Amino acid sequence: MNLSPMMRQYEEAKQTSGDAILLFRMGDFYELFHDDAKVVSRVLGLTLTSRDKGENPVPMAGFPHHQLEGYIGKLIRAGYRVAVCEQVEDPKTAKGIVRREVQRIVSAGTLTEDALLDPRASNLLVAICRHQEDRKRKQETPTPTDKIGVAWVELSTGRFEANSITLATLEDELARLEPSEVLVSEQDRPLLTRKDPIGTSSNVTAAPITVRPDWQFHFEESTAAIHRHFEVTNLAGMGWEDDDQAAIRAAGAAIAYLAETQRIGLDHIATLTPARNSRYLEIDAATRRSLELSMNSRSGARNGTLLECIDACVTASGSRCVAQWLAAPLIDASQIDQRLESVTELARDNRLRETTRQLLKESYDLDRLVSRVATGRCGPRDLQQIGRTLEVLPRLKALLDLRVSRRLQQLHERVELQTQIAEQLAAALVSQCPLQLRDGGFIQPGYDGRLDELKELSGGGKQWIAQYQARQSQETGITSLKVGYTSVFGYYLEVSNTHRDRVPEHFVRKQTLKNAERYITEELKVYEEKILGAEQKARDLEYELFSELRAAVFGVIASLQRTAAALAELDVLSGFAENAVKRNYVRPTMTDEPLLEILEARHPVLDSIMPQGKFTPNDTMLGSEHGRIHLITGPNMAGKSTYIRQVALITIMAQVGCFVPADRATIGIADRVFARVGASDELSRGQSTFMVEMVETARILNTATKQSLVILDEVGRGTSTYDGLSLAWAIVEHLHDTTEPRTLFATHDHELIDLHRSLPGVRNLNVAVKEWEENIIFLHRIVPGGADRSYGIHVARLAGIPPQVNDRARDILAQLELDHLQKKGQSKVMPPREKRNSAIQMTLFQVADHPVIDRLRKLDIEALTPDQALSLLQGLKKDL
């Protein structure tokens, strides 16, 4: 095909962009052609036109250049990658066609623009690979024990970490990281597909998956990419060891991807940190969903989650930091206590806490600002915000001086003042800087004399023009003569036709109007050239001054990153202290003993949204002499799920370093937290509620330890009565005899309450309910003992079930209970167990005849007076 020079340039740029949609800069517009034009016309709602109309018209669409960020955001959210091809030379000075280059490829994991990022959330690019020899990878099927390298990098902040895990925990790790984009090799693509027991499969992450060539994950290539970036010959100095090859391969592929797509400096990515899972509390993907740690189950948003509850930060970087802490709570008691000690000091000292938070409010997102400087994408306003943040630092550092807690002392040391840079930025930039560099006008008058002179000239030299006009009027005697300007003709002298005869010879006619003539003089022409040249020179000089300021900031990037990390952590700690004071939280005592002793505990999320004092608190005494397994019975809506969730959430809060909603709390540090709460079909995977429940329960039984905390809610309810009860029974026995974790087990299977007779570590609790006539009142109090009724019909009535349905259900219930009692020896029973008392076993599903039962069955309770009821109880007790 015979292409024009411009279209040849487009095709060359398209070839370097791979599968990305190419935005091709042409003057003030970004244009798209061929299939890209069809895609954006559909996704962005742009008008589809054509170029070279004729037999083979080329589909074409476009939009103005100032709408770039908004349209990139829409395309990224729609799942596309975008290549941005810019004009890299001035059209006015270009010889022939303007040179263009693809300057970056934007994907979901490589965003840096504020408008495209959630300021409170990290935006991680994650790379994964399997640790095996390349020649074997094509022959072997992945197994759960395979070592997997995982690396994650945040381009907008420079955070870069990697780890080695097993394939069995990959889904949990991705759930913790919440990546925006995942890189994987062609051969390792199956790693991101899970196979379920019934044969269905699906991706282990909802993030966009970008498949890369296998060779980019080879150890030699990955190591070379890392060495080039960090300018080192080995990684031992960063804490990496010989058996970390899988993690290093993933990290090398990630940094190579950034270098290829961004085509800019990545100096703010200053180190590759080893992330060891052994330092953090393990929380699997199902537990994160069940407990709604960072995303609610309704919309996947942050509202109603534990993250929203504990995030009292006043800066965006602080909010991102608290999210990272919640994603990976600590398991080291000394590290947890360091955080708690800082929160204690900030909570006790109101002035320290309030002033700290006020100063942090005056700062900006230094983390992301610095990254834009490093990548060359900062504007004048970015530099101004860095300067204003630096101006806050001396007051903040002075405030932290002589602090008692060790962590606050460390943060004091990590806040590094950059007084010279702050003063330079304050002197150079105007008070209201434009967002974009191209807008100009951001250098203060008086900062540079050359620029002031050029701006005076480029502004039209009003004083010179006025003087020149007065002089010409005087010399010619034409009082109405005036000097004007148009973009077409430049500067001119205008004389009305009335005075045309008085025009001197050195006036050169330029334009004739209806009632006047316009002229130019040599002097005015020289000045015009001087003015127009000054405008371009002023733009060039202002850009030069901006580059000097940016270079000054770039020179202290490492220091600014350390300071940014300190500010973010200080924001988190002061936010924790603010919550502690406002919500009456208490500092937990941390111990390595596997116990939980929490008095007057409240559900952190519900307590934060309900009016103060409305939430009913409860005690939890779990472990040691209190028993390691608590069976909680009671009706629906009474609060069983709320209670067991609050225990898990309080444990996680404590290990994050946060005070907790209770009067007193001793928290045994957990190595893992498991939660199997609520029913959830996964229809897209072909799984029923019961299958999901069993898969998640199997994970708990196979991986829990004595240090773990397990909460289970209604396990076995998704199948038949006897199947479910048998499973629940066996699960409790396994937890008691084999793994021995601290366990809260909420159930409707009242038969399980007899387990405490044969299992010494089991205790019964129930949710107190008060009956009044045909009504029930939920007291939401957890009390010792087991419940003997579910009150399902009462709850149905409260939910609005029609009265005739409820009445019929009551009749059916009475008949079923009667039939059950009359079926002697016909019910299925549990298989015998050596520990179990045979009398308990034989009466699990049948009740022996007894006169008391006959009397109770015939009793009309509503006809009894209080005295009669008391007398009856005394008689029944005697008979029993």
N, C-alpha and C positions, 0 to 999 in steps of 0.2 A: 504494500500500500504506500502511496506517495503522501507522506505526512509533512505538514508544515513544521518549521523549526520549533515552534512552541509546543506542538503536540509530540514531537520527538523528545523534547525535554520532559514532557509529562510522562511519556512511556518509560523513560529511563528512571525517573523518580518512582514510578509505580513498581518497577522491578526490584528496587531496593527496599520496598515497603512490605513485601510479603503479603500476608492476608489482611493487612490493615487497610482501612478506608483512607484514601489519600485526599487531603485538603490542599489544593494547589493555589498558591497566592498569585493573583493577577490584579495588580493595582490595589484598589480599595476593597477587593472581594476575594473570597476563597471559592474556587470553582471545583466542581467534581464532574467526572465524565464516565461514560459507559455504565457498567453495572453499579459502580459506586454512586453514581447520580440517581439510579433507580432506587437504591437502598435508602439514601438520605431523603429522597422525595417522599418515601413512604414513612420512614421513622420520624423525620423532622417536619413533615408536612410542607416541604418546599415545592415550588412549581417546577415541573419537569419540562425543560425545553430541549432544543437540539442545536448542534453546531454543524456547519457545513451541510446545510439543508440541500437535499438532492436525492440521489439514488441510495446512498448509504449515510443517512444522518447520524450524528454521534449524540446520544443522550447527554444532557447537560443540566446541572443545577448549581446554585451558588447562594452565598449569603454575605453581608457586609463583614469586614474584618473585625469590627469591634464586638461582634456577637460570637466570637470564637469560643470563649470559655463556656458559655451557656450551651452551645451546640455540641461541644466535646462532651460535656457532662451528660447530655441526653443520649449520645451514642454509646458512651461507656456503660450507662445504666441499662441500655438495650442489649449489652453483651458484645459490643464490637471493640476492636482496637483501632486507633486513629493515628495516621502519620501526618505530620504538619510540614509542608514544603513551603519555605519562605523565600522571598527575594533577598539575596545577600549582597546586592549592590544597588546604588542609587540609580533609578531609571534616567535621571537627568544627565548623569555622567557615563552611563553604560554605552559601550560601543556595540551596536547590534542588539540581539535579544538579551534581556536582563538575566543574569545568572541566578539560578535557584538551586536550593539544596534541601533535602529532608533533614530538618534539624532535630527532630525527636519523634519517637513513636510512643503514644500514650495508651496505656492499658489500665485496667482497674487497680492493679497493684503498684503503679508508678506515678500516681497523681501527686502534685505538689501545690497546686493552686488552692488558695483558701476557699474560693467559690465552689470547688468541686469536692471538698473534704468536710467531713463532720469534725468540727474542732475538738469534740470531747472523745473521739474514738481513734484508735490507731488504724493505720492503713497498711497492712502487711502484705508483702510479696513473699510467698513461701515456696521453697524448692525442696523436692524429695527425691531420693534415689535408694536403691537397694545395694547392700554391701556384698558384692560377689565379683569374681573375676569376669571380665567382659566376655570371654569366650564361653563361660558357663551360663551366663544370664539368658541366652537364647534357648537353652535346653531344659532349665529347671523351672518348675512351677513354684511361685511364692508360697511360703509356709508361715504360720503365725509366729514362729520363733526367729524368722529372718531379721537381721539387723537392718534398720532403715535410717538413713541420714536425713535429717530435717534441718533446713536453714531458713531463717526469716529476717527480712530486711525492710526497714521503713524509710523510703527515699525522702519523705518529708521531714524526717528528724535525724537520720543517720544511724539509727539503732540497727545493729547487725549481730545476730546470735545464731548458734547452731547446736545441734544435739544429736545423739544416736539413741534410737529407741527400737522397739520390736514392732513388727507388722501388726501384732495383736493390739497394740496401743496407739496405732496411727490415727484412728478415728477420734480417740480421746484427745490426742495432741492437737489435731486440727480444730476440734471443738473448743479447746482452750485458747488457741491463737486467733480464731475467727478470721482467717485470711481473706483478703480481697481478691487474690489471684494465686493460683497454684501452678508452678512449673514442674513438669515431669518429662522424662525421656520417652521416646517411642516405645522402647522395650519395657519400661516400667509403668506404662499407663495402666495395666491391670491392678497395680497396687492401690489405685483409687476406687476400685470396685469391690464391694463386699459381697460375699456369698452367704446366704442364710441356710439354715438347716433344711428348709423345704425347697431349696434350689433357686430361689429368686435372687436377683442381684440389683444393686443400685450404687450410685456414687457415695463415697463416705463424706463428701463435703458438697455444700451448695455453691461454693465459690467457682468462678470461671476457671477452666483448666486450659493451660497453654502447653501444648506438646512441643518439645524441643528435640533437636538431633541428638542421637545417642552419644556422639563423640564429645559433646560439650560436658558430659557427666563423667568422662574418663578421668581417672585420678591424675594423670600427668597434665591434662588440659586444665582441670580445675585448680590444681596446685599452682600451675603457671599463672593463671588468671589472678589468683589471690596474691601471689608474690609480686606481680606487676602492679596491682593496685596499692598494696601496702608498702611496696619497695623494700621487701625483706627477702631473705634467702631461706628462712624456715619459720615455722609458727610456734615453736616451743616457747618463745617469749610471751606469747599471748595465752599460754596455759594449755596448748593442745598436745596430745600424746599420740603415740604410734597407732593405737587401736581406734583412733577417731577418723579413720579414712572415709567412712560413709558420710559423716557430717561435713568433712572438708570437701568432698565431691559435690555435695548439695550446695555448699556455700560458694564454691567456685563457679558453679553453673548460674547461681543467682547474680553474682557480681558481673559475670560476662554478659548476662541478659541486660543488666542495667547499662553497661558500657555500650552495648550495641544499640539499644533503643533510645538512650538519652543523649548520647554524643556530646557530652559536656563533662566538666570536672565533677568528680564525686569525692572531693577531699573531706567533706563532712562525715563520710563513712570512715571513721578513723581507727576502728578496731573490730575484731571478730571475737565475740565473747563466747566461751564454752558455757552452755546452759545444762547443768546436771539435774535431772529429774529427782535424784535422791535428796535434793535440798527442799523439795516442795511437796505440799499435800496433793495427793493424786485424787482427781475428781473426774470420773468418766463422763462421756457425752450424755448418757441417759440421765445421770444425776444432775448435770448442769441444767438439762431441760426440766426435770422434775422439780428442782428447787427454784427455778427461774432466777438464776444468779445474775445474768446480765441481759437476758431477753425473755420477755413474757411469752406465754404459750399461745396467746391470742393473735398477736400481730407481729411478734418478733422484735417489738420495740423495747425500749429501755424502761418505760414507765411501769410501775408496779413491781419492779425487781429489787433484789438486795442491793445491786449497784446503785440504783437511784436513791435508795434509802441511806446508804453510807456516804454518798458523794455530796459533801458540803463544800467542795472546792470553789474558789472564786476565779480560777484561771482555767483555760482550756487544757494546758499542759498538766495541771494538777488532776483534772478529771481523767485524762488518759493514764496518768500514773496510778490512780486508785483502781482503775479498771485492770491494769496489769497486775497489781497486788492481789486483787480478788481472783484473777484467773489462776494465780499460782501462790496460794497462801504458804506460809513458812511452816517448817516442822522442827526447827531448831529453837529451843526454849530461850537461849541467850539472845538470839536475834529478835525474837518476838518481844522479849522484855525490854530491849532497847527502844523499840517503837512505843511500847506501852509507857515506858518511863518518860519519853518525850511528850506523849499525849497528856500524861499526868501533870507535868510542869505547865504545859499550855492551858490545861483546864483550870488549874489552881490560880494562875496569874492572869486575871482578866485583861489587864492593860497590855501585857505581852501578846496575848492571843488576838485581841481586837486590833491593836496597832499593826501586828503582822499581817492580818487579813486585809486591812485597809491599804497597806503599802503594796501588797500583792495585787490588789485591784488596780493599782496605778501602773502595773507592769503589763507587758504584752507577751505573746506566745514566742518567747526567745528561741525555743527549739526549732520551730518551723521557719521563723524569720532567718535564722542562721543557715538553714538548709537552702533557702532561696538565694542567699548570698553565694554559697558554695557552688550552686548549679548555674549561676549567672542569670537567674530569673527574677531578681529583686528589682523593685522600683524605688523611687524616692521616698514613698510613704513607709516602705519596709525599713529603710535606713533610719528614718525619723523615729519609728517605733522602737527600734533597737536602742537608739540614743536615749529616748525617754525611759526605757527600762533600766539602762545603765545609770541614769540619774537617781533612780530609786535605791540602788544597791548600797551606797554609803549609810543611809538611814537604817536599812534593813540589817546590814552587817553590825552596826552599832547596837541594834536592838538584841541581837543574838550573842553579843559579847558577855562573857561571864555566866553563861547558862550552866545549870547543874547537870542536866541529863547528857549522857555521852553522845547520843545521836545529834542533838542540837549543837553541841560543840563541834562535831564533825561537819555539819552543814554550814556553820559559821566559817570554818576553814575553806570550804569548797566554794563559797561565794567570793569570786575574785573581782576586785574593782578594776575598771578600765576608765580611769578618770580622764586621761588624755583623749581617748576616742570619744567619750561622752561630750567633752567640751568642744571638740572639733565638729561633731555632728550638730550640736546646738548652735554653734556659730555659723555653720554653713547653710542650714536648711530653714526655709520659711515656716511659719507656724502651722499653715495648712498646706501640706505637700500634696501634689496630685498623685493618683495611684500609678499612672503609667509614665514611663520615662519620656515617651514621645510628646506628652502634653507640655513639657518644659515649664519654666517659670518657678523652679523650686529652690534656686540658690538665693540667699538673702542679699539685699543691697548692702554694699560695704564689705562683703566677704572677699571679693576680688575686684580690684579697680579696673582691670581690663574688661571684665564682663559688664561692669556698670557703664563704661564708656560705650561699649558696643550696643548695649540695650538702649542707651539714650539715642544713639544713631538709628538703630533699627526701629525704635518707637516713633520715628518720623522727625526727630530733632525739632520739636515744636517751637522752641525758642528761635532757632536759626531760621526756620520758615517764616515766622512772624517778622523777624528783623529783615529778611530778604524781601518780603512783600512790602514792608514800609519803605525800604530803600528804593524799590522799583517804582512805587507810586510817586515818591518824591521826585525821582529823576525824570519820569515821563510826564508828570502832571496829571496822570489818570488816577483819580482818587478811588474809583470803583474797581481798580485792578485787584485781582485776588489769585492766590496760588492754590491749586487743587491736585487731586491724585485719583487715578483709576488704575485698576489692575491691568488694563489693556494698554494704555498709553503712558502710564507712569505719571511723573509730576509734570505740571503744565502751568502756564500763566493764562488766565482768561480775561479777555477785554471785550466789552460790549461793543456792538456796531456803532454806537454813538461816538465812541472815541477811537474808531479804527484808524483815522487819519493821523493820530498822534503816536502810533506804534513805531518804535525805533527800528532801524534796519537790522540790528543784531538779533531781533526776535524772529525765530523761524516758525512759520505757520505749521501746525500739527493737525488741527481738526477744525472744521467749520460747522457751527451750530446755527440754528434759526436766527437767534438774536445776538450771537457773539462769535468770537474766534478764539481758538486756543493755540498757544505758542510755547516753544521751548527755547531755552538759552543754553549756551555752552556751560555756564556756571551751574545752572540748575541740573543739567545732565550729569556733570561730574559729581555733584552732591547726591544725585539719585543713585548712581552706581556705588557711591560710598555707603549709602544707607542700605541698599539691597545686599551688598556684600557683607555689611555688618550683621544683618539678620542671620545669614548662614554661619558666619563666624561666631556669633553669640550662641547659636545652637551647638556648634562644634565645641566651643569652650565649656559650655555648661555640661555637655556630656563628658568632657575630659575631667572636669572637677568632680562630677559624679563618680567616674571611674576611680579617681584618687580616693574618694571616701569609701567606696566599696572595697578597694584594695586594703585600706587601713583596717576595715572590719574583718576582711578575709584573713588578715595576718594574725588575728587573735581568736580564730574560730574554735580551737581546742579549748581555750579558756572559757569562751562563751558557752560551749556545750556543757562543761562541768558546772558552770553557774546555773544554766537552765535546768539541769537535773536536780540541783540542790533546791532551786525555787519550787519545782514541781513537788518534790518530797515534802518540803516545808508546808506547802499548801495542803497536801493530804493530811499531814499530822495536825495542823491547826484546824482543819475541817473535822477530823475525828474528835478533837477537843471541843469544838463548837457543838457537835451532836451530843457529846457526853454531858455538857452543861445544860443544854436546852431540853434534852429528853430524859435527863436523870439516869444516864447510863453509869455502870460501875466498871472499875478495872478488874479484869479476871485474873485469878491466880493460876499460872500455868504449871503443869506438872507432867512428868513422863509416865506417871501411873495411869493405867487404863480405867479412868473413872470420870464421872460427870456429877458434880454437885452444884446445882443452880437453884437458888431460892427466889421465888416470886418472879420467875422469868416471863418475858413478854415476846410475842412474835414481832421481830424488828420492823417488818414492812407494815403489818396491820396497825401496830402501835404508833407508827409515824403518821398514818393517814386518818386514824380514828381520833375523835375528841379525847383530850387528856383524861385518863382515869376510866375510860369506857372499856378498855380491853381487860379481860379477866386473866390475871397472872396465875402461873402454876409452878410448882416445884418439880425438879427432876433430880433424883438420887439414883444413879446408875453405876454399877460396878462395885467391886469389893463386897462388903456384907449386904449391900442393897440389891444384889443380883445383877447378872450381866445381860439378862433378857427380860424385858418388860412386855407382857401381853396386855394390850389396851383394848377393851371392849366398850360398847355403847352404841347408841343409835346414830344414824346418819344426821348430819347437820349439828351434831353436838360438839364437834371440835377435835376429833381424834387426829385427822390429817393435819390440822393447824398445829396441834401440840407436837407431833413428831417432827414436822418441818421446822418448827421454831428451835428445837434442840439442835438440829443439824445446822441451821443458819447461825445460831449463836456460837457453835463450835468453830465454824468457818470464820466468822467475824473476829473471834479471839485470835485465831492463827494468822489473820491478816495484820493484827496489831491494833485492833479497834476495841474500844470499850463496848460493853454489851448491855442490853436492856434487862436488868435483873437487880435484885437487892444485894446479892452476893453470888459469886461464881468461882468454882474451881474446875478448870478445864484440863482433862487429860489429853495431851496432844495426840491427835489421830494421824496415822500415816495415810489412810484412805478414808473417804466418805462415800458411802453408797446410798442411793435413794431410789426406791421403786415405789412411786406414789402415783396413783391415778391411772385411768385406763386410756390407752391411745392406740387406735388402729393406725397402721401404716399401709394404706390401701395401694399406694403407688408401688410398694414393694410386694404386694400380694400377701401381706401379713395381717392376721386378725389380732384383736386385743390380747387374746390369750397367748398367741405365739410371741408377741412382743414382750409380754409379761414374763414368760418362761425364759426367753433368751436373756433378758436383763437379770432375772433371778439366778440363772445359771452362772452368769459372770460374777455375781456376788459370792456365790457358794464356792467358786473355784479360786477366787483371788483375795478374799477378805483374810485379815490376820487378827491377832489378839489386840493390836493397836487400832484397829479400824472401828468406825462408827457406821452402823447399818440401820436404815429405817425402811420398813416394809409396810405397805398399806394394802390390805385386802388381797393378799397373794392367794391365787387359786379360785377366785370368784368368777373367773371367765369360763369355767367348765361346769360339769355336773356337780351336784351337791357333794356326793361322796368322793368323786375324783378330787375336787378342789380341797375338801377337808383333809383327805389323805395326804395330798401334797403339802398343805400348810403344816400338818402335824409332823411329817418327815423333815420338812425344812427347819422347823424349830429344833427338832432333835439334832440335826446335823450342825446347826449353828451352836448349839449348846455343847455337844460332845467333841466336835472336830475342830472348827476354826475359832470358836469362843470370842467373837467380837462383841462389843457393846451393841445391843440391838433393841430397837423399839419396834414392836410388831403390832400394828393396828388390825383388828379383825372383827368380823361378824360371826365367826364360828365359835359360838359359846362353849362348844364341847372342848375347845382347847384350854379352857381355864383350869381343867383338872391336871394339866401337865405339871403344874408346880408341885404336885404330890410325888412325881417320879423324877423330876429334873430339879435338882437343888438350886440351880442358878436362875430359875424362872420365877418371876413375880407377876401377880395379876394387878392391873389397874383398870379403872373404868371411869367414864365420864358421867358425873352426877346428873341425874334427871329428877325433877319433882313432878309428881302427878297430882292433878287436881280435877276431880270428876272425870271427864273424858279428855281433858287437855293435858299437855306436858309442857314443862318449862325447862329449857336447856340452861343449866347452871354454869357450863363450860369449865367446871372444876374437875381436875384429875384426882381421884381418891383411890385408896387401896381396895382390892377386891375385884371380882369379875361381875359383869352384867349378865342378867339372865334373859333379857328381852331386847329386841331390836327397835321396837316402836315404829316399824315401817309404815303401818297404816296411819298412825298419828302424823308422821312426817308427810305422807301423801296428802292428807287433808290440809295441812299447812301450805302445801304446794299448790292447792287449788283443784285437786281431783274432785269431780262431781260427787255430791253426797251419796247418791244412789250406788255409785261404784264403790265408795268407801264402805257403805253398809253391807253390800254384798261380799266384799273382801273380808269383813269382820266375821260374817257367817261362815265363809269358806275356811278361814283360819281356825275357828272353833272346831269345825268338823275334822280338819286335818290333824289338829292336835289330839282330838279324841281317838281318831283312827290310829295315830302313831302310838298312843299309850296302849291300845288294845292288841297291837301286833306283837305279841310276845315271841321272842326268839326268831323273828323273821327279818330283822334289820341286819344290814351288813355291819361287820365290826372290823376294827383295825387288826392287822396281823400282830401276834403276840410279841412282846419285847421283854427281855430279861428284867430290866429295871422296873417295868411297869407293874403296879399293883393290880392283880387279876380282878378284884372287885370293881375297881374303877373301869377297867377295860370292859367288863361285861355289862356295865350300866351306862356306857357311853351313849347308846342310841335307844335304850329302853329303861323304863322305870318300873320297879317292882310294885305290886299292889300294896296299898297302905290305907288305913282308915282316914288318915289326915287328908290324903288326896281326894277321897270321896267327899269328905265334908267341905273341902275348898271348892270342889266342882259345883256343889249344890248351893253354895253361899250366894246371897244377894247383898253385895257390898254396899250398894247405895242406900239400903234400908237400915243399915246399922247406925246407932248413935256412937259417939266416941267412947262412952263407958262400956257399951256392948262390945265394941271392937277390942278394947283392952282386955276385957274378960275372955273373949274368944281366943286372943293371942296366947293368953296364959294357959288356956285349956289345950290348945294345939301343941304348945311347947311340952306340956306334960305328957300328952299322948305320944308325941314324937320321940 
